[in-house]
Amino acid sequence: MKHLSLLPSEILDLIVSNILNDVKKYHCLHVCRNWYRALRPSLYRNIHLTSRRQLVQFLKCIKQSEDLYIYVRHLYIQDDVGLSQNEIEALPCLFPLLETLYFDPKLWKYQHPYHAAKNKWKRIKTLPPFDCYPLSYPLLHEFGYALEDLSLTGGIVNPLHRTKAPGKGMSALLDLFTLTPRLKRLTMHGRDPLNATSRQAAERTELTLNDITLLHSLLPHLGHLKLIDFALSIMQFEQTPIIVPASSMRKLDIENSCLTHYIWIESIAELYPNLTDLNLNSIWDPSYKQTLTWRDMGPIQEGFHRIATHCSSLGSVNLGQLESILRTTTESKFFDSLSKVTSGLVALDNTCLDRNISGKSATTSFTTFMACTNPEKTKVLRVQLWRDLGKLENAMKVIGLCTRLTELELNCGRYSYSWNYGCDVEVIANYCPRLEKLNLTMARLTSSKKEEGAATPVSNIKSICLNQIHFTTEAINVLSRCCPQLEYLELTKCVKDKDASAHQILLSLPHQHLKTLKIDHIYLRPSQYVQKCNIDAAMLAVNYSDRNQHDVQRNSPSLNTRWYHLCCQKSKTNATKHVRQLRRLGYLKSEKVKNYIMKYKDWDYLEENSIRGTYRAFNFWDSDIPYGYVQIDCKRVDTLIFNKVTL
């Protein structure tokens, strides 16, 4: 200890910042004065505030201290933490050396433009996403030259791109980037449908190839471009622009957008020769897709071939639904071309809901896709499973060769793989022992029968996302035994098959302390002839073993299991608006839910094609009993979100 304390504070800070988390840093502050002086800058460099109480205490601490403010470089304030106008205006004075700031973008509207010009940040590089032009322009005019990261929401992108900048021959949106020449990361949303006040504002913003080339000429240092919800089109009679390669670009993300011409695919390889991450999670415009002919397939195929052969630095690839268009006439050979020029990618994705491959083509497609992996490099895989691949073991034997795989997604698609074969977590854990994150989409969670005394494989999985999954109570029990280190669990539009538990949807995780549990619409399946009931469960039962032990120690009379009903009531501020709320159920009501016996007429009623318009008022809570209740048994859950309502 004595020798370590004699090290210069800068070296000690560098060492500790790489090997310790914030909790251990706090304990190390008490070792000696030298350690206290060395570790304090590292502890206060990154601040993450998740509650209003934390914010008030932190601001009070900063105001009382003489020098703590100089250490704060990155400040992240969670979306649900409110900030007053005075607090927003005081941030530049409290943290003059701040480099990164984030808070809920909706709070910008409480800031007056004339206050924005008085801010005195000296090193600011990242500000919260902008959604209001009258405030954004003064801020960008003041700090735009130093900004390296910028996010623009649809509320500012859509109207500005439809407005021409006077005397400059470009849109007002592109003219805005003349204020930010040093940008390295840019995120833009093409529309904001929730807050749109007109039909034009609700439509996707159209970007042409000329707009993109002009954008890169204005931002020569741009390394990461993310476009969300755009329409990538070409102007009628537009000549193909002279493309100057954007040599600094490394990451391109085009998400939830639609392409209206094949020229975009052809231009990617020419415009971005040094790409390392390519994410084209988008679709073809439906009207353009209907007019495609066999002559258009050749340029599209050639465009994908250029991407595979010319972008030699690719480490992560996702073509989304774009490649599926080639399945109608010809076999896509993108991954075949890519496997011949790459030594293995870090992340690969071939999931596509709009294509179905059978027979030998399914095996060939899977083989060429896996040929792009490398056992020592590949860490992320998102795999489409075809019915003719056979049992899950057949695919996992090949996937398991990637010994450093940490994230895996299996997508069974719309073409009946899940009904012929299931996804067994035990099999996945057995072939991928280093796996930390698992996503299953449109699958059937199964459990294999084992001999007595057979050991269950234990994995390092910490995060599981189940999307449109059919499961049974036994399958969840197997998942619990295989993943004792589970910290994050998400279930979205999942269905519990009919079993002995009847209307109880039991999530038994007795050994897990979950940091986050998200449940978004979970249904019962009344019979094998119906996919699911159309009305989701609105009852919730929570049983935390840690809390039970605490209640026993202090002789608390409270119930071990706490019951809630997700109800809907009118807002106090707006009579026409309804809000969701989890209301606590008393003992007698909870016993009625728990002891309810499902009758034949209840199951028959679930098979009817009824749809939930909204959640019921709390007075009619017992009408939701036949649709099932979710029971959660675990050690503890830090954040529980049930149908977008936080408990």
LUMZAFI-587701 format. One record per residue (C-alpha): z, y, x. Coordinates in Angstrom, 1 decimal, padded with zeros to 4 digits. Each point is the difference from the previous one (the first is absolute). Example, Ala and Ser with C-alpha at 12.3 -4.5 7.8 and 13.67 -1.06 7.14 Angstrom:
# LUMZAFI-587701
[site [007.8,-004.5,012.3]]
[site [-000.7,003.4,001.4]]
This chain:
# LUMZAFI-587701
[site [000.0,000.0,000.0]]
[site [000.9,002.4,002.8]]
[site [-003.4,-000.4,001.7]]
[site [-001.9,000.4,-003.3]]
[site [001.9,003.2,-000.9]]
[site [-001.2,001.5,003.3]]
[site [-003.6,-000.2,-001.0]]
[site [-001.7,003.3,-000.9]]
[site [000.2,000.6,-003.8]]
[site [-003.8,000.0,-000.4]]
[site [-000.3,-003.5,001.5]]
[site [002.9,-001.3,-002.0]]
[site [-001.5,001.4,-003.2]]
[site [-003.3,-001.6,000.7]]
[site [001.6,-003.4,000.6]]
[site [002.3,000.0,-003.0]]
[site [-002.7,001.3,-002.4]]
[site [-002.0,-003.2,000.6]]
[site [002.7,-002.6,-000.2]]
[site [002.5,001.3,-002.6]]
[site [-000.1,000.8,-003.7]]
[site [001.8,003.1,-001.5]]
[site [003.2,-001.9,-000.9]]
[site [000.5,-001.3,003.6]]
[site [-000.9,003.5,001.4]]
[site [002.8,001.4,-002.2]]
[site [002.5,-002.5,001.5]]
[site [-001.2,000.8,003.5]]
[site [000.9,003.7,-000.4]]
[site [003.6,-001.0,000.5]]
[site [-000.5,-001.7,003.4]]
[site [000.5,003.1,002.1]]
[site [-001.0,003.7,000.2]]
[site [-003.1,-000.7,002.0]]
[site [-001.2,-002.5,-002.6]]
[site [000.9,002.4,-002.8]]
[site [-002.2,002.8,001.5]]
[site [-002.8,-002.4,000.7]]
[site [-000.2,-001.9,-003.3]]
[site [000.5,003.0,-002.4]]
[site [-003.6,001.2,000.3]]
[site [-001.3,-003.5,-000.7]]
[site [002.2,-000.5,-003.0]]
[site [-001.0,003.3,-001.7]]
[site [-003.7,-000.1,001.0]]
[site [-001.1,-001.9,-003.1]]
[site [001.8,000.7,-003.3]]
[site [-000.6,-002.0,-003.2]]
[site [001.8,001.3,-003.1]]
[site [000.0,-002.2,-003.1]]
[site [002.4,001.8,-002.3]]
[site [001.0,003.5,-001.1]]
[site [003.5,-000.6,001.4]]
[site [-001.3,-000.9,003.4]]
[site [-002.2,003.2,000.0]]
[site [003.0,002.3,-000.9]]
[site [002.2,-001.6,002.7]]
[site [-002.7,000.2,002.6]]
[site [-000.8,003.6,-000.6]]
[site [003.7,000.8,000.1]]
[site [000.4,-001.8,003.3]]
[site [-003.0,002.0,001.5]]
[site [001.4,003.3,-001.2]]
[site [003.4,-000.7,001.5]]
[site [-001.3,-001.2,003.4]]
[site [-001.3,002.4,002.6]]
[site [-002.7,-002.2,001.7]]
[site [-000.7,-003.1,-002.2]]
[site [-003.1,001.7,-001.6]]
[site [-001.9,000.0,003.3]]
[site [000.0,-003.8,000.1]]
[site [-001.6,-000.5,-003.5]]
[site [-003.8,-000.7,000.4]]
[site [-000.9,-002.2,-003.0]]
[site [001.5,000.6,-003.4]]
[site [-000.8,-002.4,-002.9]]
[site [001.4,000.7,-003.5]]
[site [-000.6,-002.7,-002.6]]
[site [-002.0,000.9,-003.1]]
[site [002.9,-000.3,-002.4]]
[site [002.1,002.4,002.0]]
[site [-000.3,003.5,-001.6]]
[site [-000.2,003.2,002.0]]
[site [000.7,003.5,-001.3]]
[site [-002.3,002.9,000.8]]
[site [002.6,001.5,002.3]]
[site [000.4,-003.2,001.9]]
[site [-003.7,-000.3,000.6]]
[site [-000.2,003.6,001.2]]
[site [003.0,-000.7,002.3]]
[site [-001.6,-003.0,001.8]]
[site [-001.9,002.1,002.6]]
[site [003.2,001.9,000.9]]
[site [002.1,-003.2,000.2]]
[site [-002.5,-002.1,002.0]]
[site [-002.2,002.3,002.1]]
[site [-001.2,-002.8,002.3]]
[site [-001.0,-002.3,-002.8]]
[site [-003.2,-002.0,000.6]]
[site [-000.2,-002.2,-003.2]]
[site [001.2,000.8,-003.5]]
[site [-000.4,-001.9,-003.2]]
[site [001.4,000.5,-003.5]]
[site [-001.4,-000.5,-003.5]]
[site [-003.3,001.9,-000.2]]
[site [000.8,001.1,-003.5]]
[site [002.7,002.3,001.4]]
[site [-002.7,002.3,001.5]]
[site [-000.5,001.6,-003.4]]
[site [003.5,001.5,000.3]]
[site [-000.9,001.8,003.2]]
[site [-001.4,003.5,-000.1]]
[site [-003.0,000.8,002.2]]
[site [001.5,003.1,001.5]]
[site [002.9,-002.1,001.3]]
[site [-002.4,-002.4,001.7]]
[site [-001.3,002.6,002.3]]
[site [003.5,000.8,001.3]]
[site [000.6,-003.6,001.3]]
[site [000.6,-000.1,003.7]]
[site [-000.5,-003.6,001.0]]
[site [-001.1,-000.2,003.6]]
[site [-001.0,-003.6,000.4]]
[site [-000.9,-001.2,-003.5]]
[site [-002.7,-002.7,000.0]]
[site [000.4,-001.7,-003.4]]
[site [000.8,001.5,-003.4]]
[site [000.4,-001.6,-003.4]]
[site [-003.2,-000.6,-002.0]]
[site [-001.5,003.1,-001.5]]
[site [-000.9,000.2,-003.7]]
[site [-000.1,003.8,-000.7]]
[site [-002.7,002.1,001.6]]
[site [001.7,003.5,-000.4]]
[site [002.9,-001.3,002.1]]
[site [-002.0,-002.3,002.3]]
[site [-002.3,002.7,001.4]]
[site [002.8,002.3,001.4]]
[site [001.7,-003.1,001.5]]
[site [-003.1,-001.3,001.6]]
[site [-000.9,003.5,001.2]]
[site [003.4,000.3,001.6]]
[site [000.4,-003.5,001.5]]
[site [-003.5,-001.7,-000.3]]
[site [-000.9,000.5,003.6]]
[site [002.9,-002.2,001.2]]
[site [-000.1,-002.6,-002.8]]
[site [-001.0,-003.6,001.0]]
[site [000.6,-001.8,-003.4]]
[site [-001.1,001.3,-003.4]]
[site [000.1,-001.4,-003.5]]
[site [-001.8,001.5,-003.0]]
[site [000.5,-001.2,-003.5]]
[site [-002.7,-000.1,-002.7]]
[site [001.3,003.1,-001.7]]
[site [-001.2,002.1,003.0]]
[site [-002.9,-002.1,001.3]]
[site [-001.9,-000.4,-003.3]]
[site [-000.3,003.8,-001.0]]
[site [-000.5,001.2,003.6]]
[site [-002.9,-002.4,000.6]]
[site [-001.8,001.2,-003.1]]
[site [000.4,003.6,001.2]]
[site [-002.4,001.5,002.5]]
[site [001.4,002.1,002.9]]
[site [-001.6,003.4,-000.2]]
[site [-002.6,000.5,002.7]]
[site [000.7,-003.2,001.9]]
[site [-002.3,-002.6,-001.5]]
[site [002.8,-002.5,-000.5]]
[site [002.7,-000.9,-002.6]]
[site [003.3,001.8,000.0]]
[site [001.7,-003.3,000.9]]
[site [-002.0,-000.4,003.2]]
[site [000.5,003.7,000.8]]
[site [003.8,-000.7,-000.2]]
[site [-000.3,-002.3,003.0]]
[site [-001.1,002.9,002.2]]
[site [003.7,000.9,000.1]]
[site [001.0,-003.4,001.3]]
[site [-002.2,-000.7,003.1]]
[site [002.6,-002.3,001.7]]
[site [000.4,-002.5,-002.9]]
[site [000.4,-003.6,001.1]]
[site [000.8,-001.6,-003.4]]
[site [-001.4,001.0,-003.3]]
[site [000.8,-001.5,-003.5]]
[site [-001.8,001.2,-003.1]]
[site [000.2,-001.0,-003.6]]
[site [-003.1,000.4,-002.1]]
[site [001.7,000.7,-003.3]]
[site [003.3,000.2,-001.8]]
[site [-000.5,-001.6,-003.4]]
[site [003.6,000.3,-001.1]]
[site [000.0,003.8,000.3]]
[site [-003.7,000.7,-000.8]]
[site [-000.6,002.6,-002.7]]
[site [-003.7,-000.6,-000.4]]
[site [-002.5,-002.8,000.1]]
[site [-001.6,001.4,003.2]]
[site [003.4,000.1,001.7]]
[site [000.6,-003.7,-001.0]]
[site [-003.2,-001.2,001.6]]
[site [-000.3,-001.1,003.7]]
[site [-000.9,002.7,002.5]]
[site [-003.5,-000.7,001.4]]
[site [-000.5,000.0,003.8]]
[site [-003.4,-000.3,001.5]]
[site [-000.9,-001.1,003.5]]
[site [-000.8,003.6,000.9]]
[site [003.6,000.9,-001.0]]
[site [001.4,-002.7,002.3]]
[site [-002.0,001.1,003.0]]
[site [000.9,003.6,-000.6]]
[site [003.7,-001.0,-000.3]]
[site [-000.1,-001.7,003.4]]
[site [-001.7,003.0,001.6]]
[site [002.9,002.2,-001.2]]
[site [002.6,-002.5,001.1]]
[site [-001.0,-001.3,003.4]]
[site [003.4,-001.6,000.8]]
[site [000.2,-002.0,-003.3]]
[site [001.1,-003.6,000.7]]
[site [001.0,-001.3,-003.4]]
[site [-001.8,000.9,-003.3]]
[site [001.3,-001.3,-003.3]]
[site [-001.9,000.6,-003.2]]
[site [001.5,-001.1,-003.3]]
[site [-001.7,000.0,-003.4]]
[site [-003.3,001.6,001.1]]
[site [-003.6,-000.5,-001.1]]
[site [-002.1,-000.4,003.1]]
[site [-003.5,001.0,-001.0]]
[site [-003.2,001.6,001.3]]
[site [-001.6,003.1,-001.4]]
[site [-003.4,-000.5,-001.7]]
[site [-002.9,000.6,002.4]]
[site [002.6,000.3,002.8]]
[site [-001.4,-000.8,003.5]]
[site [002.0,-002.3,002.2]]
[site [002.1,002.4,002.1]]
[site [-000.1,-000.1,003.8]]
[site [003.1,-002.1,000.7]]
[site [002.1,001.0,003.0]]
[site [002.5,-002.8,000.9]]
[site [003.6,001.0,-000.6]]
[site [001.3,-001.5,003.2]]
[site [003.6,000.9,-000.6]]
[site [000.2,-002.0,-003.3]]
[site [002.1,-003.2,000.2]]
[site [001.1,-000.7,-003.6]]
[site [-002.1,000.3,-003.2]]
[site [001.6,-000.7,-003.4]]
[site [-002.1,000.3,-003.2]]
[site [002.2,-001.2,-002.9]]
[site [-000.6,-000.2,-003.7]]
[site [-003.3,001.7,000.4]]
[site [-003.5,-000.8,-001.1]]
[site [-003.2,000.0,002.0]]
[site [-003.3,001.1,-001.7]]
[site [-002.4,-000.8,002.8]]
[site [-000.5,-002.5,002.8]]
[site [-000.6,002.8,002.6]]
[site [003.8,000.3,000.3]]
[site [000.3,-003.6,001.3]]
[site [-002.9,000.6,002.5]]
[site [001.6,003.2,001.3]]
[site [003.5,-001.3,000.8]]
[site [-001.0,-001.7,003.2]]
[site [-002.0,002.9,001.2]]
[site [002.6,002.6,-001.0]]
[site [003.1,-001.9,001.2]]
[site [-000.9,-002.1,003.1]]
[site [003.6,000.0,001.3]]
[site [001.8,-001.2,-003.1]]
[site [003.0,-002.3,000.4]]
[site [001.1,-000.2,-003.7]]
[site [-002.5,-000.1,-002.9]]
[site [001.3,-000.2,-003.6]]
[site [-002.7,000.2,-002.7]]
[site [002.2,-001.0,-002.9]]
[site [-002.6,001.4,-002.5]]
[site [-002.7,-001.1,-002.5]]
[site [-003.6,000.8,-000.7]]
[site [-000.7,002.5,-002.7]]
[site [-000.6,-002.1,-003.2]]
[site [-003.2,001.9,-001.0]]
[site [-001.4,-000.3,003.5]]
[site [000.9,-003.7,000.1]]
[site [-002.0,-000.7,-003.1]]
[site [-003.1,001.6,001.4]]
[site [000.1,-001.9,003.3]]
[site [-003.0,-002.1,000.9]]
[site [-000.7,-002.6,002.7]]
[site [-001.5,002.7,002.2]]
[site [003.4,001.8,000.2]]
[site [001.8,-003.2,001.1]]
[site [-001.8,000.1,003.4]]
[site [001.3,003.4,001.0]]
[site [003.5,-000.8,-001.2]]
[site [000.0,-003.3,002.0]]
[site [-001.3,001.9,003.1]]
[site [002.7,002.7,-000.5]]
[site [002.8,-002.6,000.2]]
[site [-001.7,-001.7,002.9]]
[site [000.0,003.3,001.9]]
[site [003.7,000.5,-000.7]]
[site [000.7,-003.4,001.4]]
[site [-002.1,000.4,003.1]]
[site [000.2,003.7,000.9]]
[site [003.7,000.7,-000.7]]
[site [001.1,-002.0,003.0]]
[site [003.6,001.2,000.0]]
[site [000.9,-001.2,-003.5]]
[site [003.5,-001.5,-000.3]]
[site [000.5,000.2,-003.8]]
[site [-002.7,-000.6,-002.7]]
[site [000.1,000.1,-003.8]]
[site [-003.3,000.2,-002.0]]
[site [001.7,000.0,-003.4]]
[site [-002.4,-000.8,-002.9]]
[site [-003.1,001.4,001.7]]
[site [-001.2,-003.2,001.7]]
[site [000.1,-001.9,-003.3]]
[site [-003.2,001.5,-001.1]]
[site [-001.9,-002.1,002.5]]
[site [001.2,-003.3,-001.6]]
[site [-002.5,000.4,-002.9]]
[site [-003.1,-000.5,002.2]]
[site [000.9,-000.8,003.5]]
[site [002.8,-001.3,002.2]]
[site [002.0,002.8,001.7]]
[site [000.3,-000.5,003.7]]
[site [002.3,002.9,001.0]]
[site [002.8,-002.2,001.3]]
[site [-002.5,-002.3,001.7]]
[site [-001.5,002.9,001.9]]
[site [003.4,001.4,000.7]]
[site [001.3,-003.3,001.5]]
[site [-002.8,000.0,002.6]]
[site [000.9,003.4,001.5]]
[site [003.8,000.1,-000.3]]
[site [002.7,-001.8,001.8]]
[site [002.3,000.1,-003.0]]
[site [001.2,002.7,-002.4]]
[site [003.6,001.0,-000.6]]
[site [-000.4,000.4,-003.8]]
[site [-002.6,-001.6,-002.3]]
[site [-000.6,000.1,-003.8]]
[site [-002.6,-001.8,-002.0]]
[site [001.6,000.1,-003.5]]
[site [-002.4,000.8,-002.7]]
[site [000.5,-000.5,-003.7]]
[site [-003.7,000.4,-001.0]]
[site [-001.5,-003.0,001.7]]
[site [000.2,-003.7,-000.4]]
[site [-001.1,-002.5,002.7]]
[site [-000.1,-003.7,-000.5]]
[site [-000.9,-003.1,001.8]]
[site [-001.1,000.2,003.7]]
[site [-000.3,003.8,-000.2]]
[site [003.8,000.3,-000.5]]
[site [000.8,-002.1,003.1]]
[site [-002.6,001.9,002.0]]
[site [001.3,003.4,-001.1]]
[site [003.6,-000.9,000.8]]
[site [-001.0,-001.5,003.4]]
[site [-002.0,003.1,001.1]]
[site [002.8,002.3,-001.2]]
[site [002.6,-001.9,002.1]]
[site [-002.3,000.0,003.0]]
[site [000.7,003.7,000.3]]
[site [003.7,-000.6,000.6]]
[site [001.8,-000.6,003.3]]
[site [003.1,-002.1,000.3]]
[site [001.6,002.5,002.4]]
[site [-001.2,003.2,-001.7]]
[site [-000.2,-000.4,-003.8]]
[site [003.1,001.3,-001.8]]
[site [-001.3,000.8,-003.5]]
[site [-002.1,-002.2,-002.3]]
[site [-001.1,000.5,-003.6]]
[site [-001.8,-003.1,-001.1]]
[site [-002.1,-000.9,-003.1]]
[site [000.6,-003.6,-001.1]]
[site [-002.9,-001.8,-001.6]]
[site [000.4,-003.0,-002.3]]
[site [-002.2,-002.3,002.2]]
[site [002.2,000.6,003.0]]
[site [002.4,-002.6,-001.4]]
[site [003.8,000.0,000.3]]
[site [001.9,002.8,001.6]]
[site [000.7,-002.2,003.1]]
[site [-003.7,000.0,000.8]]
[site [-000.1,003.8,000.4]]
[site [003.5,000.3,001.5]]
[site [-000.9,-002.4,002.9]]
[site [-002.6,002.5,001.1]]
[site [002.0,003.1,-000.7]]
[site [003.0,-001.4,001.8]]
[site [-002.0,000.0,003.2]]
[site [000.7,003.8,000.2]]
[site [003.4,-000.5,001.6]]
[site [000.9,003.8,-000.1]]
[site [-000.8,000.5,-003.7]]
[site [002.6,002.3,-001.6]]
[site [-001.7,001.0,-003.2]]
[site [-001.9,-002.3,-002.4]]
[site [-001.6,000.6,-003.4]]
[site [-001.5,-002.9,-002.0]]
[site [-002.3,001.1,-002.9]]
[site [-001.0,-002.8,-002.4]]
[site [-002.3,002.2,-002.0]]
[site [-001.3,-000.4,-003.5]]
[site [-001.8,-003.3,000.4]]
[site [002.7,-002.6,-000.7]]
[site [001.3,-000.8,003.5]]
[site [003.5,000.5,-001.3]]
[site [-000.4,-002.5,-002.8]]
[site [-001.4,-002.7,002.3]]
[site [002.4,000.6,002.9]]
[site [003.2,002.0,000.4]]
[site [001.5,002.0,002.8]]
[site [003.1,-001.7,001.4]]
[site [002.3,002.3,002.1]]
[site [001.3,-003.0,001.9]]
[site [-003.5,-000.8,001.2]]
[site [-000.7,003.6,001.0]]
[site [003.4,000.2,001.9]]
[site [-000.7,-003.3,001.8]]
[site [-003.3,001.1,001.4]]
[site [000.9,003.7,000.7]]
[site [003.5,000.1,001.4]]
[site [-000.3,003.6,001.3]]
[site [-001.1,001.4,-003.4]]
[site [002.0,003.1,-001.1]]
[site [-002.0,001.2,-003.0]]
[site [-001.7,-002.1,-002.7]]
[site [-002.2,001.1,-002.9]]
[site [-001.3,-002.3,-002.7]]
[site [-002.5,001.3,-002.6]]
[site [-001.3,-001.8,-003.1]]
[site [001.6,-003.3,001.0]]
[site [002.3,-002.7,-001.3]]
[site [003.3,-000.3,001.9]]
[site [000.8,-003.7,000.3]]
[site [002.5,-002.3,001.6]]
[site [-000.8,-003.4,001.5]]
[site [002.2,-003.0,-000.7]]
[site [001.9,-001.1,003.0]]
[site [002.0,-003.1,001.0]]
[site [003.7,000.2,-000.1]]
[site [001.5,001.4,003.2]]
[site [-003.2,001.6,001.1]]
[site [000.6,003.4,001.7]]
[site [-001.4,003.2,-001.5]]
[site [-001.9,002.1,002.6]]
[site [001.8,003.3,000.6]]
[site [-002.3,003.0,000.7]]
[site [000.4,003.6,001.2]]
[site [-001.6,001.5,-003.0]]
[site [001.6,003.3,-000.9]]
[site [-002.4,001.4,-002.6]]
[site [-001.8,-001.8,-002.9]]
[site [-002.3,001.6,-002.6]]
[site [-001.1,-002.1,-002.9]]
[site [-002.8,001.5,-002.1]]
[site [-001.2,-001.8,-003.2]]
[site [001.8,-003.2,000.9]]
[site [000.9,-002.9,-002.2]]
[site [003.3,-001.6,001.0]]
[site [002.8,-002.2,-001.1]]
[site [003.8,000.1,000.6]]
[site [-000.2,-002.8,002.5]]
[site [-002.8,001.8,002.0]]
[site [002.3,003.1,000.3]]
[site [002.9,-002.2,001.2]]
[site [-002.3,-001.5,002.7]]
[site [-001.0,003.6,001.0]]
[site [003.7,000.9,000.3]]
[site [000.8,-003.0,002.3]]
[site [-003.1,000.7,002.2]]
[site [000.7,003.7,000.4]]
[site [003.7,000.7,000.8]]
[site [-000.9,003.2,001.8]]
[site [-001.9,001.5,-003.0]]
[site [000.6,003.8,-000.3]]
[site [-002.9,001.2,-002.2]]
[site [-001.2,-001.8,-003.2]]
[site [-002.6,001.3,-002.4]]
[site [-001.3,-001.6,-003.2]]
[site [-002.9,001.7,-001.8]]
[site [-001.4,-001.4,-003.2]]
[site [001.4,-003.4,000.6]]
[site [000.4,-002.8,-002.5]]
[site [002.7,-002.6,-000.3]]
[site [-001.3,-003.3,-001.3]]
[site [001.9,-001.8,-002.8]]
[site [002.7,-002.2,001.4]]
[site [003.6,-001.1,-000.7]]
[site [001.2,003.6,000.5]]
[site [-001.7,001.0,-003.3]]
[site [000.0,003.8,-000.3]]
[site [002.1,000.5,003.2]]
[site [-002.0,001.3,003.0]]
[site [002.4,-000.9,002.8]]
[site [-000.5,001.5,003.5]]
[site [002.7,-001.9,001.9]]
[site [000.4,001.3,003.6]]
[site [003.6,-000.9,000.8]]
[site [-000.2,000.5,003.8]]
[site [-002.1,003.3,000.0]]
[site [001.1,003.6,000.3]]
[site [-003.1,001.8,-001.2]]
[site [-000.8,003.5,001.0]]
[site [-002.6,000.5,-002.7]]
[site [-000.8,-002.1,-003.1]]
[site [-002.9,001.3,-002.2]]
[site [-000.9,-001.7,-003.3]]
[site [-003.0,001.5,-001.9]]
[site [-000.8,-001.8,-003.2]]
[site [001.0,-003.6,-000.1]]
[site [-001.0,-002.4,-002.8]]
[site [000.8,-003.3,-001.6]]
[site [-002.7,-002.7,-000.4]]
[site [000.5,-001.6,-003.4]]
[site [-002.3,-003.0,000.4]]
[site [-002.7,-001.5,002.2]]
[site [-002.7,001.3,-002.3]]
[site [001.0,003.7,000.4]]
[site [-000.1,001.8,003.4]]
[site [003.0,002.2,-000.8]]
[site [001.8,001.9,-002.8]]
[site [-001.4,003.5,-000.2]]
[site [003.5,001.6,-000.4]]
[site [002.1,000.2,003.2]]
[site [003.7,-000.7,000.3]]
[site [002.3,003.1,-000.5]]
[site [003.4,-001.7,000.6]]
[site [001.6,000.0,003.4]]
[site [003.1,-001.9,001.3]]
[site [001.4,000.7,003.5]]
[site [002.5,-002.1,001.8]]
[site [001.0,001.0,003.5]]
[site [002.3,-002.5,001.8]]
[site [001.2,002.7,002.4]]
[site [001.1,002.2,-002.9]]
[site [001.7,-002.9,-001.7]]
[site [002.1,-000.7,003.1]]
[site [001.0,003.7,000.1]]
[site [000.9,-000.1,-003.7]]
[site [002.2,-003.1,000.4]]
[site [001.8,001.6,003.0]]
[site [000.9,003.1,-002.1]]
[site [000.7,-002.0,-003.2]]
[site [-002.8,001.9,-001.8]]
[site [-000.5,-000.9,-003.7]]
[site [-003.7,000.8,000.1]]
[site [-002.7,-002.6,-000.8]]
[site [-001.4,-002.0,002.9]]
[site [-003.5,000.3,-001.3]]
[site [-001.1,003.4,-001.2]]
[site [-002.6,000.2,-002.8]]
[site [-002.6,002.7,-000.7]]
[site [-002.7,000.7,-002.6]]
[site [-003.1,002.0,001.0]]
[site [-000.3,002.4,-002.9]]
[site [-002.0,003.2,-000.9]]
[site [001.4,003.2,-001.4]]
[site [-001.2,003.5,-000.5]]
[site [000.3,002.5,002.8]]
[site [002.6,002.7,-000.4]]
[site [-002.3,002.6,001.5]]
[site [-003.2,-001.0,-001.8]]
[site [000.1,-001.4,-003.5]]
[site [-003.5,-001.6,000.2]]
[site [000.8,-001.8,003.3]]
[site [001.8,-003.4,000.3]]
[site [002.0,-001.1,003.0]]
[site [001.0,-003.5,001.1]]
[site [003.6,-000.9,000.6]]
[site [002.1,-003.0,000.9]]
[site [002.9,-000.1,-002.4]]
[site [003.0,-002.2,000.6]]
[site [000.8,-002.8,-002.5]]
[site [003.5,-000.9,-000.9]]
[site [001.6,-003.5,000.0]]
[site [-000.9,-001.0,-003.5]]
[site [-003.6,001.1,000.4]]
[site [-000.4,-001.7,003.3]]
[site [001.4,-003.2,-001.4]]
[site [-002.5,000.2,-002.8]]
[site [-002.9,000.2,002.5]]
[site [001.3,-002.7,002.2]]
[site [000.8,-002.5,-002.7]]
[site [-003.2,000.6,-002.0]]
[site [-001.9,-003.2,-000.7]]
[site [-003.8,000.3,-000.2]]
[site [-001.4,-001.6,-003.1]]
[site [-003.6,-001.3,-000.6]]
[site [-000.8,003.1,-002.0]]
[site [001.1,002.2,002.9]]
[site [-002.4,-001.7,002.4]]
[site [-002.8,000.1,-002.6]]
[site [000.7,003.7,-000.4]]
[site [-000.4,000.6,003.7]]
[site [-003.5,-001.6,-000.1]]
[site [-001.2,002.7,-002.4]]
[site [-002.1,002.7,001.4]]
[site [002.5,002.8,-000.4]]
[site [000.2,002.9,002.4]]
[site [003.0,002.2,000.9]]
[site [-000.8,003.6,-000.7]]
[site [003.2,001.3,001.4]]
[site [003.6,-001.3,000.6]]
[site [002.3,-000.1,-003.0]]
[site [002.8,002.3,-000.6]]
[site [003.5,-001.2,001.0]]
[site [001.0,-000.6,-003.6]]
[site [-002.6,-002.8,-000.3]]
[site [001.0,-001.7,003.3]]
[site [000.3,-003.5,-001.6]]
[site [-003.7,000.0,-001.0]]
[site [-000.9,-000.4,003.7]]
[site [002.1,-003.2,000.5]]
[site [-002.8,-002.5,-000.7]]
[site [-002.2,001.5,002.7]]
[site [002.4,-001.2,002.7]]
[site [002.5,001.5,002.3]]
[site [000.0,000.3,003.8]]
[site [003.1,-001.2,001.8]]
[site [000.5,000.9,003.6]]
[site [002.6,-002.0,002.1]]
[site [000.4,001.1,003.6]]
[site [002.5,001.5,002.4]]
[site [-001.1,003.6,-000.5]]
[site [-003.0,002.3,-000.7]]
[site [000.0,003.4,001.5]]
[site [-002.9,001.3,-002.2]]
[site [-001.0,-001.7,-003.2]]
[site [-003.0,001.3,-001.9]]
[site [-000.7,-001.6,-003.4]]
[site [-003.3,001.0,-001.7]]
[site [000.0,003.3,002.0]]
[site [003.6,000.8,-000.9]]
[site [002.5,000.1,002.8]]
[site [003.4,-001.6,-000.8]]
